[in-house]
């Protein structure tokens, strides 16, 4: 198997493993949420188009 085949296999067989402590019903502190959203606006964009939209 060459490097490209290995990379393809890794990408195609990856899975998300969520921590047991993750609970979608658990509320998130508003100050933390606002800080995370503010940080998200600083993420780089392609062509400086800044297409970010957030819904809370």
N, CA, C and O atoms as a Tripos MOL2 file, in Angstrom:
@<TRIPOS>MOLECULE
protein
  224   223    56     0     0
PROTEIN
NO_CHARGES

@<TRIPOS>ATOM
      1 N           0.8640   -1.1910    0.0000 N.3       1 UNK1
      2 CA          0.0000    0.0000    0.0000 C.3       1 UNK1
      3 C           0.8990    1.2390    0.0000 C.2       1 UNK1
      4 O           1.7950    1.3590    0.8360 O.2       1 UNK1
      5 N           0.6590    2.1560   -0.9350 N.am      2 UNK2
      6 CA          1.4760    3.3660   -0.9870 C.3       2 UNK2
      7 C           0.8940    4.4450   -0.0530 C.2       2 UNK2
      8 O          -0.1610    4.2530    0.5520 O.2       2 UNK2
      9 N           1.5890    5.5600    0.0470 N.am      3 UNK3
     10 CA          1.1950    6.6290    0.9710 C.3       3 UNK3
     11 C          -0.1880    7.1810    0.6580 C.2       3 UNK3
     12 O          -0.9550    7.4830    1.5720 O.2       3 UNK3
     13 N          -0.5150    7.3160   -0.6290 N.am      4 UNK4
     14 CA         -1.8300    7.8450   -0.9970 C.3       4 UNK4
     15 C          -2.9360    6.8730   -0.5990 C.2       4 UNK4
     16 O          -3.9800    7.2930   -0.0980 O.2       4 UNK4
     17 N          -2.7170    5.5860   -0.8160 N.am      5 UNK5
     18 CA         -3.7070    4.5820   -0.3980 C.3       5 UNK5
     19 C          -3.9020    4.5980    1.1090 C.2       5 UNK5
     20 O          -5.0240    4.4760    1.6000 O.2       5 UNK5
     21 N          -2.8080    4.7490    1.8360 N.am      6 UNK6
     22 CA         -2.8920    4.8080    3.2990 C.3       6 UNK6
     23 C          -3.6880    6.0220    3.7420 C.2       6 UNK6
     24 O          -4.5500    5.9160    4.6140 O.2       6 UNK6
     25 N          -3.4080    7.1790    3.1460 N.am      7 UNK7
     26 CA         -4.1360    8.3980    3.4900 C.3       7 UNK7
     27 C          -5.6160    8.2610    3.1570 C.2       7 UNK7
     28 O          -6.4680    8.6440    3.9580 O.2       7 UNK7
     29 N          -5.9260    7.7220    1.9880 N.am      8 UNK8
     30 CA         -7.3250    7.5160    1.5990 C.3       8 UNK8
     31 C          -8.0430    6.6220    2.6030 C.2       8 UNK8
     32 O          -9.1770    6.9080    2.9890 O.2       8 UNK8
     33 N          -7.3980    5.5500    3.0260 N.am      9 UNK9
     34 CA         -8.0090    4.6330    3.9940 C.3       9 UNK9
     35 C          -8.2680    5.3310    5.3240 C.2       9 UNK9
     36 O          -9.3220    5.1410    5.9300 O.2       9 UNK9
     37 N          -7.3120    6.1380    5.7800 N.am     10 UNK10
     38 CA         -7.4830    6.8660    7.0430 C.3      10 UNK10
     39 C          -8.6710    7.8210    6.9500 C.2      10 UNK10
     40 O          -9.5090    7.8600    7.8520 O.2      10 UNK10
     41 N          -8.7470    8.5810    5.8760 N.am     11 UNK11
     42 CA         -9.8300    9.5570    5.7050 C.3      11 UNK11
     43 C         -11.1870    8.8580    5.6070 C.2      11 UNK11
     44 O         -12.1540    9.3020    6.2250 O.2      11 UNK11
     45 N         -11.2650    7.8040    4.8620 N.am     12 UNK12
     46 CA        -12.5500    7.1330    4.6210 C.3      12 UNK12
     47 C         -13.0450    6.3060    5.7920 C.2      12 UNK12
     48 O         -14.2250    5.9630    5.8500 O.2      12 UNK12
     49 N         -12.1670    5.9820    6.7220 N.am     13 UNK13
     50 CA        -12.5770    5.1530    7.8620 C.3      13 UNK13
     51 C         -12.5540    5.8950    9.1880 C.2      13 UNK13
     52 O         -12.6780    5.2820   10.2480 O.2      13 UNK13
     53 N         -12.3960    7.2080    9.1350 N.am     14 UNK14
     54 CA        -12.3670    7.9650   10.3880 C.3      14 UNK14
     55 C         -13.7680    8.0310   10.9940 C.2      14 UNK14
     56 O         -14.7710    7.9520   10.2850 O.2      14 UNK14
     57 N         -13.8140    8.1740   12.2850 N.am     15 UNK15
     58 CA        -15.0830    8.2580   12.9970 C.3      15 UNK15
     59 C         -14.9810    9.2980   14.1060 C.2      15 UNK15
     60 O         -13.8970    9.5440   14.6340 O.2      15 UNK15
     61 N         -16.0850    9.8950   14.4520 N.am     16 UNK16
     62 CA        -16.1380   10.8150   15.5750 C.3      16 UNK16
     63 C         -16.4490   10.0240   16.8290 C.2      16 UNK16
     64 O         -17.4150    9.2610   16.8680 O.2      16 UNK16
     65 N         -15.6380   10.2040   17.8460 N.am     17 UNK17
     66 CA        -15.8690    9.5550   19.1280 C.3      17 UNK17
     67 C         -16.1070   10.6600   20.1430 C.2      17 UNK17
     68 O         -15.1980   11.4150   20.4870 O.2      17 UNK17
     69 N         -17.3310   10.7410   20.6090 N.am     18 UNK18
     70 CA        -17.7030   11.8060   21.5380 C.3      18 UNK18
     71 C         -17.4290   11.3530   22.9740 C.2      18 UNK18
     72 O         -17.6250   10.1840   23.3040 O.2      18 UNK18
     73 N         -16.9760   12.2800   23.8300 N.am     19 UNK19
     74 CA        -16.7340   11.9200   25.2290 C.3      19 UNK19
     75 C         -18.0480   11.5790   25.9340 C.2      19 UNK19
     76 O         -19.1030   12.1170   25.5980 O.2      19 UNK19
     77 N         -17.9700   10.6920   26.9010 N.am     20 UNK20
     78 CA        -19.1810   10.2870   27.6300 C.3      20 UNK20
     79 C         -19.7930   11.4570   28.3750 C.2      20 UNK20
     80 O         -21.0020   11.4850   28.6050 O.2      20 UNK20
     81 N         -18.9620   12.4320   28.7600 N.am     21 UNK21
     82 CA        -19.4710   13.5780   29.5120 C.3      21 UNK21
     83 C         -20.2110   14.5820   28.6240 C.2      21 UNK21
     84 O         -20.7990   15.5350   29.1360 O.2      21 UNK21
     85 N         -20.1900   14.3850   27.3090 N.am     22 UNK22
     86 CA        -20.8660   15.3020   26.3930 C.3      22 UNK22
     87 C         -22.3790   15.1030   26.4870 C.2      22 UNK22
     88 O         -22.8840   13.9970   26.2960 O.2      22 UNK22
     89 N         -23.0800   16.1760   26.7810 N.am     23 UNK23
     90 CA        -24.5300   16.1080   26.9660 C.3      23 UNK23
     91 C         -25.1550   17.3260   26.2940 C.2      23 UNK23
     92 O         -25.0040   18.4490   26.7760 O.2      23 UNK23
     93 N         -25.8510   17.1090   25.1910 N.am     24 UNK24
     94 CA        -26.4470   18.2080   24.4390 C.3      24 UNK24
     95 C         -27.5010   18.9660   25.2480 C.2      24 UNK24
     96 O         -27.8080   20.1180   24.9400 O.2      24 UNK24
     97 N         -28.0490   18.3340   26.2700 N.am     25 UNK25
     98 CA        -29.0760   18.9840   27.0850 C.3      25 UNK25
     99 C         -28.4610   19.8740   28.1660 C.2      25 UNK25
    100 O         -29.1630   20.6810   28.7760 O.2      25 UNK25
    101 N         -27.1620   19.7350   28.4060 N.am     26 UNK26
    102 CA        -26.4980   20.5180   29.4450 C.3      26 UNK26
    103 C         -26.2950   21.9510   28.9500 C.2      26 UNK26
    104 O         -25.7530   22.1550   27.8640 O.2      26 UNK26
    105 N         -26.7220   22.9410   29.7290 N.am     27 UNK27
    106 CA        -26.5800   24.3320   29.2950 C.3      27 UNK27
    107 C         -25.1050   24.7640   29.2600 C.2      27 UNK27
    108 O         -24.2780   24.2680   30.0250 O.2      27 UNK27
    109 N         -24.8040   25.6920   28.3600 N.am     28 UNK28
    110 CA        -23.4640   26.2530   28.2460 C.3      28 UNK28
    111 C         -23.5040   27.6610   28.8180 C.2      28 UNK28
    112 O         -24.4160   28.4340   28.5210 O.2      28 UNK28
    113 N         -22.5190   27.9890   29.6340 N.am     29 UNK29
    114 CA        -22.4390   29.3100   30.2410 C.3      29 UNK29
    115 C         -22.4350   30.3750   29.1350 C.2      29 UNK29
    116 O         -21.6630   30.2740   28.1820 O.2      29 UNK29
    117 N         -23.2800   31.3760   29.2580 N.am     30 UNK30
    118 CA        -23.4240   32.3880   28.2040 C.3      30 UNK30
    119 C         -22.1210   33.1350   27.9350 C.2      30 UNK30
    120 O         -21.8030   33.4190   26.7800 O.2      30 UNK30
    121 N         -21.3700   33.4560   28.9750 N.am     31 UNK31
    122 CA        -20.1000   34.1700   28.7860 C.3      31 UNK31
    123 C         -19.1200   33.3160   27.9730 C.2      31 UNK31
    124 O         -18.4110   33.8380   27.1130 O.2      31 UNK31
    125 N         -19.0790   32.0160   28.2420 N.am     32 UNK32
    126 CA        -18.2190   31.1110   27.4860 C.3      32 UNK32
    127 C         -18.6740   31.0380   26.0350 C.2      32 UNK32
    128 O         -17.8520   31.0830   25.1200 O.2      32 UNK32
    129 N         -19.9650   30.9260   25.8250 N.am     33 UNK33
    130 CA        -20.5110   30.8610   24.4700 C.3      33 UNK33
    131 C         -20.1760   32.1250   23.6840 C.2      33 UNK33
    132 O         -19.7560   32.0410   22.5300 O.2      33 UNK33
    133 N         -20.3550   33.2750   24.2870 N.am     34 UNK34
    134 CA        -20.0660   34.5320   23.5970 C.3      34 UNK34
    135 C         -18.5690   34.6450   23.2710 C.2      34 UNK34
    136 O         -18.1990   35.1520   22.2120 O.2      34 UNK34
    137 N         -17.7240   34.1750   24.1730 N.am     35 UNK35
    138 CA        -16.2810   34.1920   23.9270 C.3      35 UNK35
    139 C         -15.9110   33.2770   22.7640 C.2      35 UNK35
    140 O         -15.0900   33.6440   21.9230 O.2      35 UNK35
    141 N         -16.5100   32.0910   22.7110 N.am     36 UNK36
    142 CA        -16.2520   31.1550   21.6160 C.3      36 UNK36
    143 C         -16.7150   31.7320   20.2810 C.2      36 UNK36
    144 O         -16.0220   31.5970   19.2730 O.2      36 UNK36
    145 N         -17.8710   32.3690   20.2680 N.am     37 UNK37
    146 CA        -18.3680   32.9760   19.0340 C.3      37 UNK37
    147 C         -17.4810   34.1320   18.5880 C.2      37 UNK37
    148 O         -17.2240   34.2960   17.3950 O.2      37 UNK37
    149 N         -17.0190   34.9260   19.5340 N.am     38 UNK38
    150 CA        -16.1030   36.0210   19.2030 C.3      38 UNK38
    151 C         -14.8200   35.4620   18.5920 C.2      38 UNK38
    152 O         -14.3240   35.9920   17.5980 O.2      38 UNK38
    153 N         -14.2850   34.4000   19.1790 N.am     39 UNK39
    154 CA        -13.0870   33.7690   18.6250 C.3      39 UNK39
    155 C         -13.3520   33.2490   17.2170 C.2      39 UNK39
    156 O         -12.4760   33.3280   16.3550 O.2      39 UNK39
    157 N         -14.5370   32.7230   16.9750 N.am     40 UNK40
    158 CA        -14.8900   32.2080   15.6640 C.3      40 UNK40
    159 C         -14.8660   33.2640   14.5890 C.2      40 UNK40
    160 O         -14.5700   32.9660   13.4320 O.2      40 UNK40
    161 N         -15.1730   34.4920   14.9510 N.am     41 UNK41
    162 CA        -15.1540   35.5720   13.9570 C.3      41 UNK41
    163 C         -13.7350   35.9140   13.5240 C.2      41 UNK41
    164 O         -13.5390   36.5640   12.4980 O.2      41 UNK41
    165 N         -12.7430   35.4810   14.2980 N.am     42 UNK42
    166 CA        -11.3460   35.7340   13.9560 C.3      42 UNK42
    167 C         -10.7530   34.6170   13.1050 C.2      42 UNK42
    168 O          -9.5940   34.7100   12.6980 O.2      42 UNK42
    169 N         -11.5180   33.5670   12.8280 N.am     43 UNK43
    170 CA        -11.0180   32.4650   12.0090 C.3      43 UNK43
    171 C         -10.7190   32.9700   10.6010 C.2      43 UNK43
    172 O         -11.4570   33.7990   10.0700 O.2      43 UNK43
    173 N          -9.6410   32.4760    9.9960 N.am     44 UNK44
    174 CA         -9.3020   32.9340    8.6520 C.3      44 UNK44
    175 C         -10.3700   32.5380    7.6370 C.2      44 UNK44
    176 O         -11.0450   31.5200    7.7850 O.2      44 UNK44
    177 N         -10.5040   33.3550    6.6180 N.am     45 UNK45
    178 CA        -11.4790   33.0770    5.5740 C.3      45 UNK45
    179 C         -10.7980   33.1010    4.2170 C.2      45 UNK45
    180 O          -9.7750   33.7610    4.0360 O.2      45 UNK45
    181 N         -11.3610   32.3930    3.2860 N.am     46 UNK46
    182 CA        -10.8430   32.3770    1.9280 C.3      46 UNK46
    183 C         -11.2650   33.6560    1.2250 C.2      46 UNK46
    184 O         -12.4580   33.9390    1.1120 O.2      46 UNK46
    185 N         -10.3210   34.4110    0.7650 N.am     47 UNK47
    186 CA        -10.6450   35.6340    0.0340 C.3      47 UNK47
    187 C         -11.2220   36.7280    0.9110 C.2      47 UNK47
    188 O         -11.8130   37.6770    0.3960 O.2      47 UNK47
    189 N         -11.0690   36.6220    2.1970 N.am     48 UNK48
    190 CA        -11.5800   37.5980    3.1640 C.3      48 UNK48
    191 C         -13.0690   37.8580    2.9490 C.2      48 UNK48
    192 O         -13.5290   38.9960    3.0440 O.2      48 UNK48
    193 N         -13.8010   36.8160    2.6630 N.am     49 UNK49
    194 CA        -15.2420   36.9600    2.4420 C.3      49 UNK49
    195 C         -16.0320   36.9090    3.7450 C.2      49 UNK49
    196 O         -17.1780   37.3540    3.7890 O.2      49 UNK49
    197 N         -15.4380   36.3750    4.7970 N.am     50 UNK50
    198 CA        -16.0480   36.2840    6.1220 C.3      50 UNK50
    199 C         -17.5220   35.8700    6.0680 C.2      50 UNK50
    200 O         -18.3960   36.6700    6.4030 O.2      50 UNK50
    201 N         -17.8030   34.6580    5.6610 N.am     51 UNK51
    202 CA        -19.1940   34.2010    5.5510 C.3      51 UNK51
    203 C         -19.7710   33.6530    6.8550 C.2      51 UNK51
    204 O         -20.7110   32.8600    6.8140 O.2      51 UNK51
    205 N         -19.2410   34.0470    7.9960 N.am     52 UNK52
    206 CA        -19.6500   33.4240    9.2520 C.3      52 UNK52
    207 C         -21.0550   33.8850    9.6680 C.2      52 UNK52
    208 O         -21.3710   35.0740    9.6420 O.2      52 UNK52
    209 N         -21.8790   32.9170   10.0470 N.am     53 UNK53
    210 CA        -23.2120   33.1670   10.5930 C.3      53 UNK53
    211 C         -23.3770   32.2410   11.7840 C.2      53 UNK53
    212 O         -23.0980   31.0460   11.6850 O.2      53 UNK53
    213 N         -23.8280   32.7780   12.9040 N.am     54 UNK54
    214 CA        -24.0090   31.9710   14.0990 C.3      54 UNK54
    215 C         -25.4630   32.0780   14.5520 C.2      54 UNK54
    216 O         -26.0660   33.1500   14.5230 O.2      54 UNK54
    217 N         -26.0000   30.9500   14.9650 N.am     55 UNK55
    218 CA        -27.3430   30.9410   15.5630 C.3      55 UNK55
    219 C         -27.2300   30.3710   16.9640 C.2      55 UNK55
    220 O         -26.6230   29.3210   17.1770 O.2      55 UNK55
    221 N         -27.8220   31.0750   17.9120 N.am     56 UNK56
    222 CA        -27.7760   30.6420   19.3170 C.3      56 UNK56
    223 C         -29.1910   30.3270   19.7480 C.2      56 UNK56
    224 O         -29.4150   29.9400   20.8950 O.2      56 UNK56
@<TRIPOS>BOND
     1     1     2 1
     2     2     3 1
     3     3     4 2
     4     3     5 am
     5     5     6 1
     6     6     7 1
     7     7     8 2
     8     7     9 am
     9     9    10 1
    10    10    11 1
    11    11    12 2
    12    11    13 am
    13    13    14 1
    14    14    15 1
    15    15    16 2
    16    15    17 am
    17    17    18 1
    18    18    19 1
    19    19    20 2
    20    19    21 am
    21    21    22 1
    22    22    23 1
    23    23    24 2
    24    23    25 am
    25    25    26 1
    26    26    27 1
    27    27    28 2
    28    27    29 am
    29    29    30 1
    30    30    31 1
    31    31    32 2
    32    31    33 am
    33    33    34 1
    34    34    35 1
    35    35    36 2
    36    35    37 am
    37    37    38 1
    38    38    39 1
    39    39    40 2
    40    39    41 am
    41    41    42 1
    42    42    43 1
    43    43    44 2
    44    43    45 am
    45    45    46 1
    46    46    47 1
    47    47    48 2
    48    47    49 am
    49    49    50 1
    50    50    51 1
    51    51    52 2
    52    51    53 am
    53    53    54 1
    54    54    55 1
    55    55    56 2
    56    55    57 am
    57    57    58 1
    58    58    59 1
    59    59    60 2
    60    59    61 am
    61    61    62 1
    62    62    63 1
    63    63    64 2
    64    63    65 am
    65    65    66 1
    66    66    67 1
    67    67    68 2
    68    67    69 am
    69    69    70 1
    70    70    71 1
    71    71    72 2
    72    71    73 am
    73    73    74 1
    74    74    75 1
    75    75    76 2
    76    75    77 am
    77    77    78 1
    78    78    79 1
    79    79    80 2
    80    79    81 am
    81    81    82 1
    82    82    83 1
    83    83    84 2
    84    83    85 am
    85    85    86 1
    86    86    87 1
    87    87    88 2
    88    87    89 am
    89    89    90 1
    90    90    91 1
    91    91    92 2
    92    91    93 am
    93    93    94 1
    94    94    95 1
    95    95    96 2
    96    95    97 am
    97    97    98 1
    98    98    99 1
    99    99   100 2
   100    99   101 am
   101   101   102 1
   102   102   103 1
   103   103   104 2
   104   103   105 am
   105   105   106 1
   106   106   107 1
   107   107   108 2
   108   107   109 am
   109   109   110 1
   110   110   111 1
   111   111   112 2
   112   111   113 am
   113   113   114 1
   114   114   115 1
   115   115   116 2
   116   115   117 am
   117   117   118 1
   118   118   119 1
   119   119   120 2
   120   119   121 am
   121   121   122 1
   122   122   123 1
   123   123   124 2
   124   123   125 am
   125   125   126 1
   126   126   127 1
   127   127   128 2
   128   127   129 am
   129   129   130 1
   130   130   131 1
   131   131   132 2
   132   131   133 am
   133   133   134 1
   134   134   135 1
   135   135   136 2
   136   135   137 am
   137   137   138 1
   138   138   139 1
   139   139   140 2
   140   139   141 am
   141   141   142 1
   142   142   143 1
   143   143   144 2
   144   143   145 am
   145   145   146 1
   146   146   147 1
   147   147   148 2
   148   147   149 am
   149   149   150 1
   150   150   151 1
   151   151   152 2
   152   151   153 am
   153   153   154 1
   154   154   155 1
   155   155   156 2
   156   155   157 am
   157   157   158 1
   158   158   159 1
   159   159   160 2
   160   159   161 am
   161   161   162 1
   162   162   163 1
   163   163   164 2
   164   163   165 am
   165   165   166 1
   166   166   167 1
   167   167   168 2
   168   167   169 am
   169   169   170 1
   170   170   171 1
   171   171   172 2
   172   171   173 am
   173   173   174 1
   174   174   175 1
   175   175   176 2
   176   175   177 am
   177   177   178 1
   178   178   179 1
   179   179   180 2
   180   179   181 am
   181   181   182 1
   182   182   183 1
   183   183   184 2
   184   183   185 am
   185   185   186 1
   186   186   187 1
   187   187   188 2
   188   187   189 am
   189   189   190 1
   190   190   191 1
   191   191   192 2
   192   191   193 am
   193   193   194 1
   194   194   195 1
   195   195   196 2
   196   195   197 am
   197   197   198 1
   198   198   199 1
   199   199   200 2
   200   199   201 am
   201   201   202 1
   202   202   203 1
   203   203   204 2
   204   203   205 am
   205   205   206 1
   206   206   207 1
   207   207   208 2
   208   207   209 am
   209   209   210 1
   210   210   211 1
   211   211   212 2
   212   211   213 am
   213   213   214 1
   214   214   215 1
   215   215   216 2
   216   215   217 am
   217   217   218 1
   218   218   219 1
   219   219   220 2
   220   219   221 am
   221   221   222 1
   222   222   223 1
   223   223   224 2
@<TRIPOS>SUBSTRUCTURE
     1 UNK1         2 RESIDUE 1 A UNK
     2 UNK2         6 RESIDUE 1 A UNK
     3 UNK3        10 RESIDUE 1 A UNK
     4 UNK4        14 RESIDUE 1 A UNK
     5 UNK5        18 RESIDUE 1 A UNK
     6 UNK6        22 RESIDUE 1 A UNK
     7 UNK7        26 RESIDUE 1 A UNK
     8 UNK8        30 RESIDUE 1 A UNK
     9 UNK9        34 RESIDUE 1 A UNK
    10 UNK10       38 RESIDUE 1 A UNK
    11 UNK11       42 RESIDUE 1 A UNK
    12 UNK12       46 RESIDUE 1 A UNK
    13 UNK13       50 RESIDUE 1 A UNK
    14 UNK14       54 RESIDUE 1 A UNK
    15 UNK15       58 RESIDUE 1 A UNK
    16 UNK16       62 RESIDUE 1 A UNK
    17 UNK17       66 RESIDUE 1 A UNK
    18 UNK18       70 RESIDUE 1 A UNK
    19 UNK19       74 RESIDUE 1 A UNK
    20 UNK20       78 RESIDUE 1 A UNK
    21 UNK21       82 RESIDUE 1 A UNK
    22 UNK22       86 RESIDUE 1 A UNK
    23 UNK23       90 RESIDUE 1 A UNK
    24 UNK24       94 RESIDUE 1 A UNK
    25 UNK25       98 RESIDUE 1 A UNK
    26 UNK26      102 RESIDUE 1 A UNK
    27 UNK27      106 RESIDUE 1 A UNK
    28 UNK28      110 RESIDUE 1 A UNK
    29 UNK29      114 RESIDUE 1 A UNK
    30 UNK30      118 RESIDUE 1 A UNK
    31 UNK31      122 RESIDUE 1 A UNK
    32 UNK32      126 RESIDUE 1 A UNK
    33 UNK33      130 RESIDUE 1 A UNK
    34 UNK34      134 RESIDUE 1 A UNK
    35 UNK35      138 RESIDUE 1 A UNK
    36 UNK36      142 RESIDUE 1 A UNK
    37 UNK37      146 RESIDUE 1 A UNK
    38 UNK38      150 RESIDUE 1 A UNK
    39 UNK39      154 RESIDUE 1 A UNK
    40 UNK40      158 RESIDUE 1 A UNK
    41 UNK41      162 RESIDUE 1 A UNK
    42 UNK42      166 RESIDUE 1 A UNK
    43 UNK43      170 RESIDUE 1 A UNK
    44 UNK44      174 RESIDUE 1 A UNK
    45 UNK45      178 RESIDUE 1 A UNK
    46 UNK46      182 RESIDUE 1 A UNK
    47 UNK47      186 RESIDUE 1 A UNK
    48 UNK48      190 RESIDUE 1 A UNK
    49 UNK49      194 RESIDUE 1 A UNK
    50 UNK50      198 RESIDUE 1 A UNK
    51 UNK51      202 RESIDUE 1 A UNK
    52 UNK52      206 RESIDUE 1 A UNK
    53 UNK53      210 RESIDUE 1 A UNK
    54 UNK54      214 RESIDUE 1 A UNK
    55 UNK55      218 RESIDUE 1 A UNK
    56 UNK56      222 RESIDUE 1 A UNK
